[in-house]
Amino acid sequence: MIKKLIKVTSGALVGQLILFLAIPIVSRLYATSDFGEFALYISIVNILVTIVSFKSDVIFLKVKSDRFVYGFLLLLFLFFVFLSFFSAVFFASIFVFVLGVVVNCIFILGYIRLISIDKFFHVNVNRIIYPLLVVVFQILLSNQNYFENGLIIAQISSGVIISLSLMYNLQVKFSVVNTVRSIKYTLLVIRRYINIGVSGTISSFVSSLSINSTPIIISYIYGAHLLGVYSMMMRLLQTPATVLLKPLSDIYLTDFSINRNINRLFRFSFLVLALSLMVCIVLNLFIDALVHFALGAQWLEVADYTKYMVVLVCFQLAFSPYTQILNFIEKGASLVSYELMRMGLITVGTVICYLNEFSITTFFIVINLSYITYYMAVVFKVYSEGRKGFAQV
C-alpha cells in the first residue's frame, strides 16, 4: 500500500519542485501585485470547485462506472457553455473563473478514475507536464498585454491542455446516443447518492472557504501587493518542506488507516513536525541570500516576514493528515466546526489588526495563532477518539 501511495504522489511532488525551481525566472517577469491577483484567483476557483464538483470523486468510488465519468464530464461541458454565454453577455471577467473551475473538476474526476484502474504512469506524466506547461506559458505571456493577468492565462491554458490529455487517457468518446444515455445515468446516480454529495460538498466548501479565506481577506484589506508577498513567502517555505517530508506524512497516514495505533500516529506526526522545523529554520538562516538570488529586489519584503510563518508551515505539514483522519473515523461534523472556528479567528484577528493599524508582522502572527489553534483542536479530537478506542468507531 505504501508503494502504491508513493506511485500516486511522486508526480505531484515533482510538479511542485518544477514550479519551485522556476521561481527565480518567473518572479522577475511579473510584479508582486500580479502574483497577488493570481493568488486571489486560485483561492476563488478552489472555493467554487468544491460546489461544482459535488464530490463526484467520492460518488464515482461508490459506483465505479465509466458512464458516470463521461456523463459528469458532459454536464461540466454544458455548465461551461451556459456560463460562458452568460459571461459573454453580462460579465466578461467571469469566463476565466468558469474555465478554471471546469478544468479543476476534470482534474479531480480524471485523476481518481486513472488511479482506480492503476494507471499511475498517466497520472504522474500529466502531473509533471502540467507545471512545465504553466512555467512555459508564464514566460511566454509575461511581455504581453491581455485583459487578464498573464499568470492566470498561463494557468488556464495549461489546464485546458491537461484536461484534454486526461480525457484522451480516459478514452472518452462522444456520440449523440452515448451523450444522452450517459447524462441520464449520471443524473440518476447523483440523485441516488444525493446525501453523500450534499454533505460532502458542504464539508468541502467550509474547509476550502476556511483555507482560502486568508488570501481573500489579505487582498480585500491590504491589497494585491501584500497578498503577492504572502503567497510567495508561503511558496518558498512550503515547497522545500513538502517535497522532503510530504511522503513521510502520507506514510504515517496510511499506517494509521491500517493499524489505528494512536501512539505510533503521534510519534510519526511529531517527527514530521521536528524535521519540518529544521528545514524551515535552515531556510530562514539563508533567507536574505535566497530572496536576493531567487526573487530579485522587488521581493525584499519576503525576507522580512518569512520567519513569522515558519510555525504555520510546520504545523500544516505535520498535522494536516489529522483532518483526513477525522473524516476517516466519521467525525467530519467536528472538522467542519473547527474549520469555521479557524475562519472566524482569522477574520476577527484581521479586522482588529486593520482597525487598530497594527503592523503587518502582528497580522502574520494572528494568522499563525489561528492555524495553531485549529490544528491543536483537531489533534486533541483525534487523541480523545483514540483514547476511546478507534475500533469502536
C-alpha positions, 0 to 999 in steps of 0.5 A: 500500500505504501508503494502504491501511495508513493506511485500516486504522489511522486508526480505531484511532488515533482510538479511542485519542485518544477514550479519551485525551481522556476521561481527565480525566472518567473518572479522577475517577469511579473510584479508582486501585485500580479502574483497577488491577483493570481493568488486571489484567483486560485483561492476563488476557483478552489472555493467554487470547485468544491460546489461544482464538483459535488464530490463526484470523486467520492460518488464515482468510488461508490459506483465505479462506472465509466458512464458516470465519468463521461456523463459528469464530464458532459454536464461540466461541458454544458455548465461551461457553455451556459456560463460562458454565454452568460459571461459573454453577455453580462460579465466578461471577467467571469469566463476565466473563473468558469474555465478554471473551475471546469478544468479543476473538476476534470482534474479531480474526476480524471485523476481518481478514475486513472488511479482506480484502474492503476494507471499511475504512469498517466497520472504522474506524466500529466502531473509533471507536464502540467507545471512545465506547461504553466512555467512555459506559458508564464514566460511566454505571456509575461511581455504581453498585454491581455485583459487578464493577468498573464499568470492566470492565462498561463494557468488556464491554458495549461489546464485546458491542455491537461484536461484534454490529455486526461480525457484522451487517457480516459478514452472518452468518446462522444456520440449523440446516443452515448451523450444522452444515455450517459447524462441520464445515468449520471443524473440518476446516480447523483440523485441516488447518492444525493446525501453523500454529495450534499454533505460532502460538498458542504464539508468541502466548501467550509474547509476550502472557504476556511483555507482560502479565506486568508488570501481573500481577506489579505487582498480585500484589506491590504491589497494585491501587493501584500497578498503577492508577498504572502503567497510567495513567502508561503511558496518558498517555505512550503515547497522545500518542506513538502517535497522532503517530508510530504511522503513521510506524512502520507506514510504515517497516514496510511499506517494509521488507516491500517493499524489505528495505533494512536501512539505510533500516529503521534510519534510519526506526526511529531517527527514530521513536525521536528524535521519540518522545523529544521528545514524551515529554520535552515531556510530562514538562516539563508533567507536574505541570500535566497530572496536576493538570488531567487526573487530579485529586489522587488521581493525584499519584503519576503525576507522580512516576514518569512520567519513569522510563518515558519510555525504555520508551515510546520504545523500544516505539514505535520498535522494536516493528515489529522483532518483526513483522519477525522473524516476517516473515523466519521467525525467530519461534523467536528472538522467542519466546526473547527474549520469555521472556528479557524475562519472566524479567528482569522477574520476577527484577528484581521479586522482588529489588526486593520482597525487598530493599524497594527503592523503587518508582522502582528497580522502574520502572527494572528494568522499563525495563532489561528492555524495553531489553534485549529490544528491543536483542536483537531489533534486533541479530537483525534487523541480523545477518539483514540483514547476511546478506542478507534475500533469502536468507531 
